[in-house]
């Protein structure tokens, strides 16, 4: 008998299995697909690998700005894809090695009972179960995926050729990242978003900034746009990126009575479902669909499965959000609008990368840093960054928000010069 069976080998399930093993539990990790789930195979890693290749290509094209004269760089998309696949295989191999104390069962699974998992007809007795089955791209009734003309974010990662023109339906994080990527690679990109701004739910000032930058790069940005008003025949391909849906079908959850809300698994603060001994973590809970938060949830669930008398709550208030467009966008904590709804009087501090020495050196001056403080306590309660290395710089502000650091404390910190990070210090002067 296993102490814990984890269904789903994505970032939540993998990290949960490792944590549970470290805590002394006998663990099995079950997945019908490849180890690594969405993040490794069709999400974070492949998309960011392609984005980095595009960034290198973009840098090569403007090398003359740095006094380096080279012939017109040529794209080899087949090699870019080959490199992406190689990186995925290398990382998967490393994950497999890390699982040396966990039994990985590569098959389909469903929950047969509170203490039973059905693995393709074989019943495995367990003490606890963690469901971490992730999510999948959401379809639209009028734009169903066919893998040829209308693509999901999974499909588009395996293209053989760069499309001449690309319609992207949905201007959220995924849509904006692919718009930025394929625009750099040479596609004529149209980005259609039904809401009044790109990146719905994000800081309006940042959404406006990235929209203006996209337009300067030649991307056609259509907000408040119903994609049904556009003709698919005008584009080589269409990408539908309108979010993701929880993967909870065919798991036997309805029959067992596990609480669901629009296919998402309902959990309490300790990641317990309404059925004793059954936990859920990651995208299938529908809380915040980010790989790093899924990993965090997985580890909390593993701890709680191992320590039922010493439960930990999953505190999801401070989750960094990173968007790998060009330039990058990142945020943590409260925006001015969200702080206002909570009755917090704020002060806003801003610094433009135009004033950064390192940004000038690297020819990456588009963007700015914004830090939000509580006017009464001087505490840093939120920050957003658009600009060079934003996804790395947000780590400093994530620590500040999580540790309730005051603006005066961060202001007195000495940042190395010349670096991008000193923009954070400059923001508070």
N, C-alpha and C positions, 0 to 999 in steps of 0.2 A: 504493500500500500504506500502511496505517495502522501506526503504531508500537504503538498500544494501542487495542483495542476494548473498551469497557465495556458490559456487558449489564445493564441496570437503571438507571433514572434517579432512584432514591430518594436518600436522604441519603448513603449510602456511594458510590454510583456517580457522583452529581453532583459531590461534593467530590473524588473521585478524578480525574474528567475535568478539573476545573479545575486541580488540582495538577499533573497530568501535562502539561497544556498549558503551565503556567508553567515546567515543567522542560524545555521545548523539544520535547516529543513531538507528533507528529501524531495526533490523537485523534478517535474517533467514539464517541458515546454513543447506545445503542440501547435503545428501550423501546416496547412496543406500546401502553402506556397514557399517561397524562398525566405531564408533567415534575413531579418532586417526590415520586413514589412514595407510600408509606403515610403518611409523616410529614406531608407537605403536604396530601394529598387526603383521607385517612381516618384520621389519627392525631393527632399532636401539635397541629397548628395548629387544625383544626376543633374538637377536643374542648376545648382550652383557650380558644378563642373563646367557645364555649357556656358554659363554666364561668365565664368573666369576666362574661358577661351575667347569669348567675345570681347572682354575687357582688354586682353592682350592684343587682339586684332585692332581694336580702336586705338590703343596706345601706339602700335606700330604705324598706323596711318597718320598720326600726328607727330611722328618722331622728329620731323624737321623743326618743330617748335623748340626742341631741346638741342638743336645744332647737330643732329644726326641725319645724314642724307642716305636713305635706302631706297631700293626699287619699290614700286607699288606692291605691297604685301598681297599674297594670294591666299584665299581660304581653301582649306582641304577639309570639307565637312565630314568626309568618311573618317579621317584621322581624328577629328574632334570627337566623333561618336565612339571610335575605338578607344580613345583615352578615357572617356567617360565609363565605358564598360569595364575597362581594366581596373579603374579605381574602385568601382563597385565590387568587383571580384576580390580585390585585395582587402577591402574593409570587411567583406563577408567572411573571408578566411580568418581574419583576426577575431571577429565575433565568435566564430565556431570554436576557435582555440580557447577563448575565454569561458565557453560553456563546458569545460572539461568535467565539472562536477554536477552538471545538469543533463538529464536525458532529453535529447531533442527528438521528438517523434514527428516525422514529416508525413502527416496524413490529415484528412478531414476530421473534425471533432464536433460533437454537440454535447450539451449538458443533459445527461440521462436522469439525473436526480441530484439532490443536495450533496451527495457524496459519491457520485458516479459520473464518469465521462465516457462517452461512446466514441471510440476511435475506429471509424470504418467497420463497425460491427463488433469490435472487441471492447468489452466493458472493463474500465480501469477504476478500481476503488481508490478514493482519495478522501482526505480529511477536509480540505478546503479547495475552492476553485476561484481563480481569478480570470475574468473575461477581459481580454485586451485585443479585440478583433479589429480595431481601427476604423477607418472610414474609406469611402470611395467617392469619385467625382459625381456631382449631382447632375442629372439630365434635365432637360427642358422638354415639355411635350411637343413643341414645334421644332425642336432641334435635337433629335435623338442621335446618339453616337452611331456612326456607321463604320468608323475606322478608315474611311477613304476621303470623304469630303468634309464631314463634321467630326471633329476630333475631341477627345477628352484630354486632360492634362497628362494622362498616362500615354495616350497614343502619340502625342506630339513629340515626346522624348525620343522616339525611335524612327523619326523621319530619315529617309535616305538622302533627300535633297532639300535645300532651302527654298521655300515657296516664294514665287514672285510677289504674290500679295496674300495678306493674311487678315481675316476679320476675326477679332477677339470679342466675344460676347461675355461681358462681365469685367468691370474695371476695379475689382478688388485686388488683393495682394497677388494672387496667382496671375491674373490677367495683366497687371502692370509689369510684373517681372518678365513675362513672355513677350509683352509689347516692347520692352526695353531690349531684350535679347535679340529678337528677330529684326528689329529696326537696325541694330548695329551690324547684324549679319547681311543686311541688304534687302530685306523684304519691305514691301510697301504695306505698312500696318495701319489698320483702322481699329480703334478701341471704342467699343460701344457699351455704355453704362446706363442702366435704367434710372438710377438715382441722380440727383442734381450735381453730385460731385464724384470724382474718382475716390477710391478708398473710403467708401461709406463707413461712418463710425470713427474715422480717424480725424485728427485736428484739421479743421477746414483750411487753415493757412497753409499747411503742408500739402494738402490735396491740391490747392490752387497752384502752389509752387511747382509740383511735379507735373501738373497738367500743362503749365506754361513751358516747362523744360521739354516735355514730350513734343509739343507743337513746334518748338524751335528745331527739334531733331527730325522733323518731318512726319511725325506720327499724327494721324487724323484722330482727334479726340472728340467723341460725341457723347455728351452727358444728357440726362433726361431723355434718353433715346430708347425706344422700343425696337429691339433688333428685328422684329417682324416687318418693320418698315423698310428694311434693307434687302437688296437682292443678292442671294448667295452666288449667283452666276457671275457677279462682278469680282469675285475673289477666287484665288487658287484653292485656298483652304479656309475653313472656319474652326476656331477653337472655342468651345463652350467652357467657361470657367466661372461658374456662378456659385461656387462653394462646394462643400463636401457633406455627405450623408453618412450616418453611422452604419457600420457593418454589423447588423444584428439578426439578419435573416438566417433561417435554417440552423439555428443553434438550439432549438427546443425550449426557448425561454417562455413563449406563450403557454405551452403545455405545463411548464413548471410553475407558472404564475409570477415570474420575475417582473417587477414593475418597469414599464416602458412609457416614454412620452415622445410621440412622433418618431418611433424606432430607436430613440436614445435610451440607454439604460439609466434609470434613476438610482442615484446613490446618495448616502448621507455624507456628512463631513469627514467620515472615516473610510469612505469609499466602499461601504457595505451596501448591498442591495437589500430588498425587503425579505430575502430568503437567507436564513442563518447559514454562515459558512461560505456564501458566494459573494465575491467582491467584483468590482469592475473598475477599470482605469483606462485613461487615454481617450482617443477620439470617439470611441463607442459610447462614452458618457455625454458627449456633446458639449462639454463645458468650455474649454478653450483648446482649439485644434492646432496645437503647436507641439513639435517633437520634444522640445526640452521640458515642456509642462507635462507631457505624457510620461516621460522618464521619471520626473518628480513624483507624479501620481503613482506610478508603478512601484517605486521604492516605498512610498508610504503604505500602499496596500500590502506589500510584502511584510513590512514591519508589523502591521496590524494582524495579519494572518498568523505571524509567529508569536505575537504578544497580545492575545485577546484581553489580558488584564491590565495592559499599559498602552492604550490606544493613542495614536497621534492623529491630529486633524490635518487635513490637506488645506493649507492656507494659500489661496490663489490670488491674493491681492496684488502681488508684485511680480508680474510676469513680463519680461522684456519681449517686445515685438519687433522683429527685424524684417525689412523688405529689401531684397537685393536687386533693386533697380539701379540705373545709372543716372544721377547719383543715388546712393543708398539712403534709406530712411529707417529710423529706429525710434522706439519710444518706450517709456516705463512710467507707471504711476498715473496720476491724474492730469488731464488737460485743464485749461482754464474753464471750459464749458462744464466739465464733469465736477470740478471743484465747486463751481457756482451752484450746481444743483444740490450739493451737500452743505451749502451754507458757509463755505470757507472763503474768507476774503483773501485774495492772493496778490502777489507781486510777480510780474513777468520780467525775466532778464533775457536779453538776446545778444548774440554776437554773430556777425556775418563772416563767412570764410574768406571774403574779399580782404579782410584784415589779417589773415593768417599767413605767416611767412612760409610755412611748409605747404600750404595750399597753393601759394604762388609758385613755389619751386616745382610742384608736381602738376601745375596747370589744372587744378581742380578747385576752382573758387566758387562754384555754384552751390548755394545753400547756406544754412545757418544753424546755430544751436539755440534752443529755447529751454530755459529752466524755470519751473514754477515753484514758488515758495509760499508757505503759509505766512501771511503778513503779521499774524499775532505771535507766532512761535519762532519764525525764521527757519522753520524746517523745510527741507527740500521734499516736495510731495509729488513731483512729476517732472519729466523732461522729454523733449522730442528733438531729434537731430535729423536734418537732411543735408547730405554732403559727403565728402570723402571719409571712408572708414567709419561711417555712422554705426554700422553693426558691431564694430569693435569698441568704439568710444562709449556706447551705451552701457557697457559693463561698469564703468566708473559711476555713472548715475544710478544704475541698478543697485549698487552697493550703498550709495548715499540714501536712496529712497527706503530701501529695506532696513537699514540701520538707523533711520531717523536722524541723519546728519543735518546739522544746521548749515545754512549758506555761508555764514561767517567762518565755519570750520573748513569747508571746502575752498573758500576764497583764500585762506591762509596756507593752503597746500602748495608746495613748490612743484610745478610741472616742468619737465625738461624742455629746453629750447634748442633748436626749433623742432617742434613736433605738432601733430594734429591735436594731440590731447590737451595742449595748453589753451586751446580754444575754450575748453570747459572753464578753466580759471578766468580767462578773459571775460566770459559771459557774466560773471558775478562782480566784476569791477565797476 
